[in-house]
């Protein structure tokens, strides 16, 4: 390799004249000279090529991140070689100078050689330079004096290193160019280290940008707080959930909002329910609190949460808490029923309580589903509670929920009640007349102030729930008997829908029979396609005390008993086809017209138990009440079973 500039200049002159390269010329320099000669580059010129202003503006925009990250590195690199009177700059992958840094006293003729932003340096245009060669070879290089192909570049020395993106592609170059007499031997090391630093910083910036994008697109809200309880980071979801504006984030007092004195104690509680108290209202959330340690004495606290409404909505979706029936699912041709359906469609959008009454089995639940699906709450949850099926000791906790430790056996973390799950939607209280009086008073308070307190809880939560109630009882009689609160009756009785029994709409019997037959055929491999006229005649003659539900059960039994493709009288139970009558027992029902007194009710219960031989399930069915209600009334009237059957 040539040891001084005089020798190099001799070798260069020899090559220009003869095309012969001396063996002491470095290999990649020799290859560069050959390429320039083949491309007919003018060895006497070698200055930068100007780039159109509009094109250069686009190049700058495309390389904005590269330029921004490099700015500090360029200045720092200059300080390392300040004594060499150098120019430090970066180029893009096409050799266009993006930005430059030099001292005002720098004597390098950058203006004359066009070593300026907005000028392009490529070997095929401007001869071999260190910036182009570094990117071409994809490694740090230096070109000193006469190693340049163009004469007017031989007054300088250049050191360059390629800069790569995170995929390893060449993004551009970092360069130091100085006058030949002031060249610093450290220049190559400086650009090499500087290029590595730019690459690392760009990866860090990209990671940070990815983190911020992920942070702000999280479905969950997230708040990061320092030891002084100052918010360091809060994502967009958290702002939306809490209703916070950017301008008041700095004034946000997390201790006041969460009502705690120490974050450590708050963290140790490990509760999932997190309530934010903001501007006079409560935002109920569900989430986790954690401690984040970043090195010695650097502790942060993170809160990750979702709005309780959102979580409840997910739970309802997974558990199928949604209304599945629409008005189109109510099968009828009866004029009264059609009038009722049309009326119900009109009131469905009115956001008030609805009471659906009628005998058991008439389809009251279908109307409740249809009202919800036709209302503005159709996208919200539909939570149904069978009040008669809830055990007496669990009614309150099931409906209102409970906090951790509220009673023996309570789940850690508590449990969300049905009313909370219905937030933003509809709560359907089936058999509402079975609710105990103490629960009725709590329910009334919820309906009045739209707030709920869990069992064992100390704070109220705002809720937005529409109530649809259903009963087969005469609630006015229940009010007179003091088993149902008058104020609750008025509260849920804003709009009343009375569903008629099947015996009052005989025209629907054939229609419903065909519907049930079609449905059974769809669900079973067994097929029955026809119904004898005699069967329909028997159906018309029967009173259907169990209403539509009983008709459905009779059709199902007959369908599976039938051995042909046509239902006949032989496939029906005896009670329906009129060959046999039920036992001649007087009708025993607690649903009576006029006033009912306790003595009459007690007598009716005794007769039902005796008639059913002590079978409580059968007695409750005969009385048209739930089994749990029957036991409650036995206890109320102090009925002793041994005395009922005169046992010694």
Phi, psi and omega in degrees: 000142181297140186261346180210169186290329180297315179296317180299319181296322177297316180296321181294314179300318179300317181293317181299321182281317190246341185081006180266134181253129179291148183294341181278353178282132181304147189301310184289339173288316180300317180296323178295316177303316182298317180298317181296320179296318181294330180269005178058039176290133178289111185287354181266349186255259177075053173242165185295153179261125181291144178254138178307140186302316180293321178294318181296322178299318178294321178297318179297317179297319181293334183247025184301313182296317178301315181294316182297316181292324185285340188305310181292320181296320179300313181295319180294320178297323180298322181296330179289334183238024185303326182290345183269006176056050191258168171244130179246132183204167175237152174237160172277185184294342180264007176088007179281128180288123183268315179206160188214150176221131174206157178285152180297338181268000181298130184266357180297132185282065183296324181293320182291320182271354181065039174273067190225156174303138181095002177243144184254139178235107177228147184301321183287349178247322192236010181083176185284125176230164182295323183294318179290319184293323179298320180284326180294317181271347181058046176199160179295138179218164171222145177233124187244125172051244187291356174289339175293149180281324182268136188301315186287355174269351185282359176277356186232172173232136182233139175236132184219151176221139179287149175245133185247153172275183185292347177265001179089004178280146179290123182264331182169203181216152172252133192222146171232123178235131180220165175296148188304319183288346183245015182298134178259131180293347180274353186303316182296319178295324180294314181291326178295312179294321180296319179297319178297318180296319178298316180299315180295318181295322178293321177296321178296317179297319180293320178296317179296320179294319178296319178298314182296321178296314178297317181302318185271350177255004175299140175290330180276148171282144179219131177234131177248126188235140179271183184294340179266013178064027175265139179286122177267321178215141173216128185272172185297324180297319179297317179298318181292316181298318184270352180069035181264141176261153181304325186290338181250012179297318183294336180269003184286115180265106186294327180292320178290321182293324182260354178056061175218159179262322183233131179291329180298316180292323178297319180295320184290340180295332177055031179276145179275330179281123180234115181254128175259127180257105189228128172049043175082004176225164183250133174252110182276127182227166176229129183185201183226149175244135182218163178253133179242120180254124179241086180077185185291130176060022176240099184240133176235159178240134179245140175237119178245125189208162172232155174296138181304326179299319181294316180296315180298324179296319178296317180298315181298322180293318181289327183266003176075026178279075181212152179284131185250348183254148176236173180301329180294341181276353178273107186275116180197154170230003182287136184297317180297317180295320179295322176296319179296318179296315179298319178296318181295323177299323181291323184269353185301324183280350178282122188276070179223172181290148180229134176248123179252120181242162180148161181299161178299138175088007182273346179103031180299323181295326178299320179294321179297314177301313185295320178299315179299312184291339179265001183261175177289351180265011188301332179273355178272179182288155173235106184253118180257134177235124172271099186298332181284339185268351182279129175301142186304324184277355181243000184302310185296314182292327179290318184280316187258349182078174180210159178267163178301131178079012182295331179201168179298127181093359179293141181294145173297127182093353178078188181214139178284132180278168182297324181295318178296320179297333181274001183305127182087000182222222186236137173252119180256114180260095178279144184054049184298335180294348181272355182293134175298153184300321181293328177285325178301319181293321178293321179295320179300318180296320178297317181292331182281316186248002177056036176227151182226144175239125179291157175299123183083001181271161181245347182241152177265148177240137177285138178225157179229096188227138169259136182254129169242122181248153178222146178204151173257009180261163170270099186294335176296321175295321180295324176296316179296326178280359180063028174256359175216136184289134180295318182294324177290322178301313178294327183290319184270352186260031180300311175233131181245132175245122180254111181270119184288152177290164183295330182293343178265359177221063185302333181296341180276348186298311180295320180298314180292323180299315178296321180297313180295324178296315179298318180295319179295321178297324180290330186266351187229151174286334176289134184238132172228121190255341188229156175237123179299149177299327180295326178294313180296326177295317177297320179298321181292330182277344183274148184276342179051065179297335178268003174061213187299323180298319179293318178300319179297317180294320178296317179296320180295315180298313182296323181300314183278340176279328184299133181253002178239190180267007183226129176286132178233174180302328181298336183274352183269153173293153185301322183298328183277321183277359169085008179281335183222140178258158177292164176307137183285078175247141179297144178302130180242105182219142176274358177267094183241150174283148181081191184283146173243133178250162186298323181296319180294317180298318180296318181296318180296318179297317179300315181295322180295317180295317180295316182296330182263012176063029179085002178282106187292326179296315180292321180296317179297321179296317180295325180278352180063040175227166178288154179298320179296326178292321179300314179297323180295321180287325175300318179292320181297318184267008176054046179277122180259121187298325180298323181286331180300321182254014175056043180274146178281000000 
